[in-house]
């Protein structure tokens, strides 16, 4: 697991490039904030987490519990989910707005069209919502 990236992943780079092209400036992984968010927008008091569906146990078609060492993985993923929940609550309690982007929104058969996805992210950042989540689209959703 030491070779698994915690930054500069493909989904994170897609988000960073797209939001930068839309004129939004950010900081990367601010250690002073709970959970070390992937992107921090101090001007808008907004943070973004780009979560991998496997590592954070998302309930989508891209997540599948491994058959080998199942108990280890169940424990690990549950601990990741608990840590995420604590981080989100701490950020919300201190006045930060939180956007969670799931890997399935950018990859796989249910991914969003790139422009619609990035525009949704931008709208959240400049908007007023306290928290939101972007995941893969179901067949009946429209962007």
Secondary structure as the mmCIF struct_conf table of DSSP 4:
data_model
#
loop_
_struct_conf.conf_type_id
_struct_conf.id
_struct_conf.beg_label_comp_id
_struct_conf.beg_label_asym_id
_struct_conf.beg_label_seq_id
_struct_conf.end_label_comp_id
_struct_conf.end_label_asym_id
_struct_conf.end_label_seq_id
TURN_TY1_P TURN_TY1_P1 UNK A 2 UNK A 3
BEND BEND1 UNK A 4 UNK A 4
BEND BEND2 UNK A 6 UNK A 8
HELX_RH_AL_P HELX_RH_AL_P1 UNK A 10 UNK A 21
TURN_TY1_P TURN_TY1_P2 UNK A 22 UNK A 23
STRN STRN1 UNK A 27 UNK A 28
TURN_TY1_P TURN_TY1_P3 UNK A 31 UNK A 32
BEND BEND3 UNK A 33 UNK A 33
TURN_TY1_P TURN_TY1_P4 UNK A 34 UNK A 35
BEND BEND4 UNK A 38 UNK A 38
STRN STRN2 UNK A 39 UNK A 41
HELX_RH_3T_P HELX_RH_3T_P1 UNK A 42 UNK A 44
TURN_TY1_P TURN_TY1_P5 UNK A 45 UNK A 45
STRN STRN3 UNK A 46 UNK A 51
TURN_TY1_P TURN_TY1_P6 UNK A 53 UNK A 57
BEND BEND5 UNK A 59 UNK A 60
TURN_TY1_P TURN_TY1_P7 UNK A 61 UNK A 62
BEND BEND6 UNK A 67 UNK A 67
TURN_TY1_P TURN_TY1_P8 UNK A 68 UNK A 69
HELX_RH_AL_P HELX_RH_AL_P2 UNK A 70 UNK A 93
TURN_TY1_P TURN_TY1_P9 UNK A 94 UNK A 95
STRN STRN4 UNK A 97 UNK A 102
HELX_RH_3T_P HELX_RH_3T_P2 UNK A 103 UNK A 105
TURN_TY1_P TURN_TY1_P10 UNK A 106 UNK A 106
BEND BEND7 UNK A 107 UNK A 108
TURN_TY1_P TURN_TY1_P11 UNK A 109 UNK A 110
HELX_LH_PP_P HELX_LH_PP_P1 UNK A 111 UNK A 113
HELX_RH_AL_P HELX_RH_AL_P3 UNK A 114 UNK A 126
BEND BEND8 UNK A 127 UNK A 127
BEND BEND9 UNK A 130 UNK A 130
STRN STRN5 UNK A 131 UNK A 134
HELX_LH_PP_P HELX_LH_PP_P2 UNK A 136 UNK A 138
TURN_TY1_P TURN_TY1_P12 UNK A 139 UNK A 140
#
